[in-house]
Amino acid sequence: MFYYYEVATVLENEDLVHEFDQRLCWMRQKGYSTQIDIYNGKGYDFIYLMLQGEEKDEVFKEEDIVHIFQHQLAEILAEHIIKDWEGKLIWKKVLKLCRQYQPAERNAIFKKAYDFLSGFHENESLNLFINFNRKNRIMSRILEHIKRSDKIIIEGFIRFGLPDYLQEIDGAVKIAQEEFKNEKEYNEFIRLLQYFVNSQVPKTYEINIMPGPQGSFYFWDGDNAVLEEKYVDYYRDLCADEVSLDDVLISVLITIAPRRIVLHNMEKCRCHQEALDIIRKVFGERIQICPGCRYCCLFKEDKDFTW
């Protein structure tokens, strides 16, 4: 039996050759001979892989051994594309789609796209599944090519043999670009609110906030007095117009611009996290968390408040 395959690449081939050698050692353990030769020419490195030997296995026929050999070549090349080519392909797409951005911004978009493709999720099992699925799709295409040709030029195969994979990279970069744009607008919005708050004279020094029933809030000042009537009326009017309670909460605090905001029992508040995140970013060190007071206890006991 004699089988031969040729791989051409423009990248450094040391790691790839080492991987071929390591992963094909089981063939040698079965009594088959493997040989890897490398030649340089016309901008490419050519890796020649040879498998030969007599049929010595009662379980596997020669065609089975060749199929396993081809399958391992496909798996190694798929891993090589993801490990050594994916970053380059993403960066090339970023340069094409994000010319208007500054270098640091393009780097941020690249990282987002790379993380998105790599499946950087909190769930490690999901990460493994995403990466395994992507590798298998690439490997399947490579194996089809290996079955009908005795040579693969990796760069050309990526360009013409993996259209779905390239489309996936294109989509990841576009999603990353949109996400970066949204984050940039969000950060500019936060900076505008910070400027507005810092340039105002506070209408009261301290505001206390506690979540109430049905997504409402209780407000009182540092002297335990209920918030001035005009702010309460403003709050109620907005609620009547079906404006988001998150927007109402932010608007009230921006209008009053207190020097200190004390949050009570916010660990129990599940429905206003986005608004609370904005408040924490806008007011920064002005935010304090109540360690526990009589109002907190009343809330936990689900009792009516008396001021």
C-alpha positions as CSV (number, residue, x, y, z in Angstrom):
1,M,0.0,0.0,0.0
2,F,1.2,3.5,-0.8
3,Y,-0.7,6.8,-0.3
4,Y,0.6,10.3,-0.9
5,Y,-0.8,13.7,-0.2
6,E,0.5,17.3,-0.7
7,V,-0.2,20.4,1.4
8,A,0.8,23.9,0.3
9,T,0.8,26.9,2.6
10,V,2.3,30.4,2.8
11,L,2.5,30.3,6.6
12,E,5.2,29.0,8.8
13,N,4.9,25.2,8.8
14,E,6.8,24.1,11.8
15,D,3.8,23.7,14.1
16,L,1.7,22.1,11.3
17,V,4.5,19.6,10.5
18,H,4.9,18.8,14.2
19,E,1.2,18.2,14.5
20,F,1.2,15.9,11.5
21,D,4.1,13.9,13.0
22,Q,2.5,13.6,16.4
23,R,-1.0,12.7,15.2
24,L,0.1,10.1,12.7
25,C,2.3,8.2,15.2
26,W,-0.4,5.6,15.7
27,M,0.1,4.6,12.1
28,R,3.7,3.8,12.9
29,Q,2.5,1.8,15.9
30,K,0.3,-0.2,13.6
31,G,3.4,-1.1,11.5
32,Y,2.9,1.4,8.7
33,S,5.6,3.8,7.6
34,T,5.0,7.6,7.5
35,Q,7.2,10.2,5.9
36,I,7.0,14.0,5.9
37,D,9.1,16.0,3.4
38,I,9.2,19.8,3.1
39,Y,10.1,21.8,0.1
40,N,10.1,25.6,-0.5
41,G,9.2,27.2,-3.8
42,K,7.4,30.2,-5.3
43,G,6.3,31.7,-2.0
44,Y,4.8,28.4,-0.7
45,D,6.0,25.7,1.6
46,F,5.1,22.2,0.2
47,I,4.5,19.5,2.7
48,Y,4.6,15.9,1.3
49,L,2.9,13.3,3.4
50,M,3.4,9.6,2.6
51,L,1.9,6.5,4.0
52,Q,3.1,3.0,3.0
53,G,3.2,-0.5,4.3
54,E,1.7,-4.0,3.9
55,E,-1.7,-4.9,5.3
56,K,-1.1,-6.3,8.7
57,D,-4.4,-5.7,10.5
58,E,-7.2,-8.2,10.5
59,V,-9.7,-5.5,11.4
60,F,-8.8,-2.7,9.0
61,K,-8.4,-3.1,5.3
62,E,-6.0,-0.9,3.3
63,E,-8.9,1.4,2.2
64,D,-9.9,1.7,5.9
65,I,-6.3,2.8,6.8
66,V,-6.3,5.3,3.9
67,H,-9.7,6.7,5.0
68,I,-8.5,7.1,8.6
69,F,-5.3,8.8,7.4
70,Q,-7.3,11.2,5.2
71,H,-9.7,11.9,8.1
72,Q,-6.8,12.8,10.4
73,L,-5.3,15.0,7.7
74,A,-8.6,16.8,7.4
75,E,-8.9,17.2,11.2
76,I,-5.4,18.6,11.5
77,L,-5.9,21.1,8.7
78,A,-9.3,22.2,10.1
79,E,-7.6,22.9,13.4
80,H,-4.8,24.7,11.6
81,I,-7.3,27.0,9.8
82,I,-9.0,27.9,13.0
83,K,-5.9,28.3,15.1
84,D,-3.5,30.0,12.5
85,W,-5.8,31.5,9.9
86,E,-9.0,32.7,11.6
87,G,-7.4,35.7,13.3
88,K,-5.9,36.8,10.0
89,L,-9.2,36.4,8.2
90,I,-11.1,38.4,10.8
91,W,-8.5,41.2,10.7
92,K,-8.6,41.3,6.9
93,K,-12.4,41.7,7.1
94,V,-12.1,44.4,9.8
95,L,-9.7,46.4,7.7
96,K,-12.2,46.2,4.8
97,L,-15.4,47.0,6.7
98,C,-14.0,49.4,9.3
99,R,-11.8,51.9,7.4
100,Q,-13.4,54.9,9.1
101,Y,-12.4,53.8,12.6
102,Q,-9.2,54.6,14.5
103,P,-6.6,51.8,15.0
104,A,-7.6,51.3,18.6
105,E,-11.2,51.0,17.6
106,R,-10.5,48.5,14.9
107,N,-8.6,46.5,17.5
108,A,-11.6,46.5,19.8
109,I,-13.9,45.4,16.9
110,F,-11.4,42.6,16.0
111,K,-11.5,41.3,19.6
112,K,-15.2,41.3,19.7
113,A,-15.5,39.4,16.4
114,Y,-12.8,37.0,17.5
115,D,-14.5,36.3,20.9
116,F,-17.9,36.0,19.2
117,L,-16.6,33.3,16.8
118,S,-14.7,31.5,19.5
119,G,-17.8,31.3,21.6
120,F,-16.5,33.2,24.7
121,H,-19.6,32.5,26.8
122,E,-19.9,31.9,30.5
123,N,-21.1,28.4,29.8
124,E,-17.9,26.4,29.1
125,S,-19.9,23.5,27.6
126,L,-21.5,25.9,25.1
127,N,-18.0,27.2,24.2
128,L,-16.8,23.6,23.5
129,F,-19.9,22.8,21.4
130,I,-19.6,26.0,19.3
131,N,-15.9,25.4,18.5
132,F,-16.4,21.7,17.9
133,N,-19.3,22.3,15.5
134,R,-17.3,24.9,13.6
135,K,-14.3,22.7,13.3
136,N,-16.4,19.7,12.1
137,R,-18.0,21.8,9.4
138,I,-14.6,22.9,8.1
139,M,-13.2,19.4,8.4
140,S,-16.1,17.9,6.4
141,R,-15.3,20.3,3.5
142,I,-11.6,19.5,3.7
143,L,-12.3,15.7,3.7
144,E,-14.4,16.1,0.6
145,H,-11.6,17.9,-1.1
146,I,-9.0,15.3,0.0
147,K,-11.2,12.5,-1.5
148,R,-11.1,14.0,-4.9
149,S,-7.7,15.6,-5.1
150,D,-4.1,14.6,-4.0
151,K,-3.2,18.3,-3.2
152,I,-4.6,21.2,-1.2
153,I,-3.4,24.8,-1.3
154,I,-4.7,26.0,2.1
155,E,-5.1,29.7,1.1
156,G,-7.0,28.9,-2.1
157,F,-9.1,26.3,-0.4
158,I,-10.2,28.9,2.3
159,R,-11.1,31.4,-0.4
160,F,-13.0,29.1,-2.7
161,G,-13.8,26.0,-0.7
162,L,-15.2,27.5,2.5
163,P,-17.8,30.2,1.5
164,D,-20.0,29.5,4.5
165,Y,-17.0,29.9,6.9
166,L,-16.0,33.2,5.3
167,Q,-19.7,34.4,5.5
168,E,-19.6,33.5,9.2
169,I,-16.5,35.6,9.7
170,D,-18.2,38.5,7.7
171,G,-21.2,38.2,10.0
172,A,-19.2,38.2,13.1
173,V,-17.3,41.3,12.1
174,K,-20.5,43.1,11.3
175,I,-22.1,42.2,14.6
176,A,-19.0,43.3,16.4
177,Q,-19.0,46.6,14.5
178,E,-22.6,47.2,15.4
179,E,-22.0,46.3,19.0
180,F,-19.0,48.6,19.2
181,K,-21.0,51.4,17.7
182,N,-23.8,51.0,20.2
183,E,-21.3,50.9,23.1
184,K,-19.6,54.0,21.8
185,E,-22.9,55.8,21.7
186,Y,-23.8,54.5,25.1
187,N,-20.6,55.7,26.6
188,E,-21.0,59.2,25.0
189,F,-24.5,59.3,26.5
190,I,-23.1,58.4,29.9
191,R,-20.4,61.2,29.6
192,L,-23.1,63.7,28.6
193,L,-25.2,62.8,31.7
194,Q,-22.1,63.0,33.9
195,Y,-21.3,66.5,32.6
196,F,-24.9,67.6,33.1
197,V,-24.9,66.3,36.7
198,N,-21.5,67.7,37.6
199,S,-22.4,71.2,36.3
200,Q,-25.6,71.5,38.3
201,V,-26.2,72.8,41.8
202,P,-27.8,69.9,43.7
203,K,-31.5,70.5,44.6
204,T,-31.0,68.3,47.7
205,Y,-27.9,66.9,49.2
206,E,-29.0,63.3,49.6
207,I,-31.6,61.1,48.0
208,N,-32.6,57.6,49.2
209,I,-34.1,55.1,46.8
210,M,-35.9,51.9,47.6
211,P,-37.8,49.6,45.2
212,G,-41.6,49.5,45.8
213,P,-44.4,47.4,44.6
214,Q,-45.1,46.8,40.9
215,G,-41.8,48.3,39.8
216,S,-42.3,51.6,41.6
217,F,-39.8,53.4,43.8
218,Y,-39.8,55.2,47.2
219,F,-37.8,58.5,47.4
220,W,-36.8,60.4,50.5
221,D,-34.1,62.9,51.4
222,G,-31.3,62.8,54.0
223,D,-33.7,64.1,56.7
224,N,-36.1,61.1,56.1
225,A,-38.6,63.5,54.4
226,V,-40.5,62.4,51.4
227,L,-39.2,63.9,48.2
228,E,-40.6,67.3,47.4
229,E,-44.1,67.2,46.0
230,K,-43.2,68.7,42.6
231,Y,-40.7,65.8,41.9
232,V,-43.3,63.2,43.0
233,D,-45.9,64.8,40.8
234,Y,-43.5,64.8,37.9
235,Y,-42.8,61.2,38.5
236,R,-46.5,60.3,38.6
237,D,-47.3,62.3,35.5
238,L,-44.6,60.4,33.5
239,C,-45.9,57.1,34.8
240,A,-49.4,58.1,33.7
241,D,-48.0,58.7,30.2
242,E,-46.6,55.1,30.1
243,V,-43.1,56.3,30.0
244,S,-40.5,53.7,31.0
245,L,-40.0,53.6,34.8
246,D,-36.3,53.2,34.1
247,D,-36.3,56.6,32.2
248,V,-38.3,58.1,35.0
249,L,-35.9,57.0,37.7
250,I,-32.9,58.4,35.7
251,S,-34.7,61.6,34.9
252,V,-35.6,62.3,38.5
253,L,-32.0,61.8,39.7
254,I,-30.5,63.8,36.9
255,T,-33.0,66.7,37.6
256,I,-32.2,66.7,41.3
257,A,-28.4,66.0,40.9
258,P,-27.9,65.0,44.5
259,R,-24.4,64.8,46.0
260,R,-25.2,61.4,47.6
261,I,-27.6,58.6,46.5
262,V,-28.3,55.8,49.0
263,L,-29.7,52.6,47.5
264,H,-31.8,50.4,49.8
265,N,-32.6,46.7,49.1
266,M,-31.5,46.9,45.5
267,E,-30.4,43.3,45.6
268,K,-34.1,42.5,45.6
269,C,-34.7,44.7,42.5
270,R,-34.7,42.5,39.4
271,C,-36.5,44.7,36.9
272,H,-34.5,47.9,36.7
273,Q,-30.9,46.7,36.3
274,E,-30.2,48.7,33.2
275,A,-31.3,51.9,34.9
276,L,-29.3,51.1,38.0
277,D,-26.2,50.4,35.9
278,I,-26.6,53.9,34.2
279,I,-27.1,55.5,37.6
280,R,-23.9,53.8,39.0
281,K,-21.9,55.0,36.0
282,V,-23.2,58.5,36.0
283,F,-23.0,59.2,39.7
284,G,-20.0,57.0,40.5
285,E,-18.7,57.7,44.0
286,R,-21.8,59.4,45.0
287,I,-23.5,56.0,45.2
288,Q,-23.7,54.3,48.6
289,I,-25.4,51.0,49.5
290,C,-27.4,51.0,52.7
291,P,-26.1,48.3,55.1
292,G,-29.6,48.0,56.6
293,C,-32.0,50.4,58.2
294,R,-35.6,50.5,59.5
295,Y,-36.9,51.1,56.0
296,C,-35.0,48.2,54.6
297,C,-36.5,46.0,57.4
298,L,-40.1,47.3,56.6
299,F,-39.5,46.4,53.0
300,K,-38.3,42.9,53.8
301,E,-41.3,42.4,56.1
302,D,-43.6,43.8,53.4
303,K,-45.1,46.4,55.7
304,D,-46.3,49.9,55.0
305,F,-43.9,52.8,55.3
306,T,-44.4,55.6,57.8
307,W,-42.2,58.7,57.7
